[in-house]
Amino acid sequence: TKDAFDMCEQLKYDLIFSNATLHWITEGKEMYTKIYNALKVNGKIAIHQGGKGSYKGLHNAVTIAIKQCNLEKYFQDWIYPVFYPSASEIEEVLYDIGFKDVQIVDAISDGKEFDDLIDNFANASLLPYFTKIPKNKISELKNEYFEVCRSSEVDTYTHRLYIFATKGE
């Protein structure tokens, strides 16, 4: 398997599409530069990624669960590994790289339209937390996260960015 960050193609693609993956690459500007370089002149991108503050309430639920499980020592000075820019931040990055015709659809919601958001978060977004704790504590943390979500009104704020741009000449 290849990591997206290993991409080194030059002037190869007419279109690069990505759905809900690029926010996992913390070196956002470097990744978008690789994408730019891989595009042919006038090539396009169509990218969906998380935006600034996405799932902040669910991350707060994990923080509460971490405290209740006495796991804080594993998260001292730890920063969740994700690139969640605002629409204006990603727009600036893209123009700085050389993209033109940048269009950003900034989709913000309370997350209530997603029936299984809490479960989906547990299956994907909890994984970086699990890398910080002993394996025998993973199920305890996951169960406590679900308990926190069940026992209180959890903010399910979501922020998605739909990004379209064209490679300049």
N, C-alpha and C positions, 0 to 999 in steps of 0.2 A: 504494500500500500504506500501511497505517496501522501505527504502532507501538502496542503494547498500552498504553504509558504515555500515549498521547494520548486514551485513553478518558475521556469526560466525561459519559456518560449518568447520569441520576438516576432512581431508582425504576422501572427499566425491565424487569428480568429476574427470573424466578422461580428460575432456576438458572444458575450460571456454572461451567463445567467447563474445566479446563486440564490438559494432560498434558505434563510434562517441558519446560515453557517458562518458568515464572515465576522460576526460579533465575537466568535470564539477565538479569533486571532487578535491578540492584544496590540500588535504592531500594525494598527490600521492603515496609517499612511504608507508604510512600506508595502503592505498587501495590495492596496489600491494602485500603487506604482507598478507592481508586478503585473497586475491586470491590465493597466494602461499599456505597458510594454508588449504584452501578449496580443493586443488588438492590432488589426490592420488599420491604416488610416481610414477614418470615418467609421470604424467599428463601434459597436454600441455595447453598453452594459444595461442589464435589468437585474437589480439586486434588491433583495428584501433582507433586512437585518434589524436587530433590536436597537432601540433608541434610548437616549439619556433617561435614566431613572426607571427603566422598565423593570417590573416585578419588585419594586422597592419594598412593598408590603410583605411579599413572600420571603424576601431576603430577611426582613425584620423578624418574621416568624421563625426562620432558621436560627437567627441570633438568639431569640428567646429559648428555643429548643437546646441550643448549645449551652446556654447558661444553666438550664434546668438539668442537663446531663453532666454538668461540671466538666465541660470540655474546652473552656475558654483558653487554657494554656496552649492548646494546639493552634490557636488563631491569633496569637500576639503579632501585631504589625502586619497581618496578612491582608492583602487586597484581592478581592474576587477577580479572577482573570478573565475579563471581558472588555470589549471595545464597544461602548454604548454612547456614541456621539449624539449631540443635538442635530437637528436639521441644518442649522447654520454652520455648525462645526464641520459636518461632512461636506457640505457645499463648498466651504472654503478649501478643504483638503483637495477636493476634486479639481477645482479651478487652479489651485497651486500646482498640481501635477500636470495640468495641460488639457483636461477635459473641457468640452464646450457643450452648450445646450443642456446644462445640468438642470434636472427637474427632480425635486424631492417631494414626495407625498408623505406628510407627517401625520401618522395615524395614532391618535391617543384615545384610549378608552378606559373604562373602569374594569374591563376584563370580564364583566358579567355575561357577555355573549358566549364565553367559552365554558361549557359545562364541566369540562375535565381539566381546567387550568391548574388546579392545585396538584392533581395527579401527574399531569405532564411536567410540571416544574420539578416534582420529586424524581421523575424518571430521567431528566436531563440536567436541570440546573443544580441539583444537589450533588452531582458527581464531583465537581471540583472541591466541595466541602469534604467529601468522603476521602479524598486523597490526603487530607491533613490529619486524619485520625486513625487510630489502630483499627484493623479490620474487624475485630470483635466488638467495636462500638458503632459500626455503621447501621445495623438494624435498630439499635437503641435510638440513635439520632433521627433516623427516618420515621420511626414510630412516634417519637416526641414531636417532630415537625407536624405530622398529621393530627396529633392531639391538640397542639396549639391552634391549628387551622380549624379544627372542629369546635373548640371551646370558646373561640372569640371571633368577632367580625374582622376578617383579615382583608386588608387593602389589596385588591388584585389589579391595581393599575398596570396597564400595558402601554408600551410606546414602540410602535413599529415604524421603520423608515422604508419606503419604497423608492429606490434610487434609479434614475435613468440618466444617461449621459452618452456623449459621443466623443470619440478620440479626435483631438485636433490634429492639424497637419504639421 
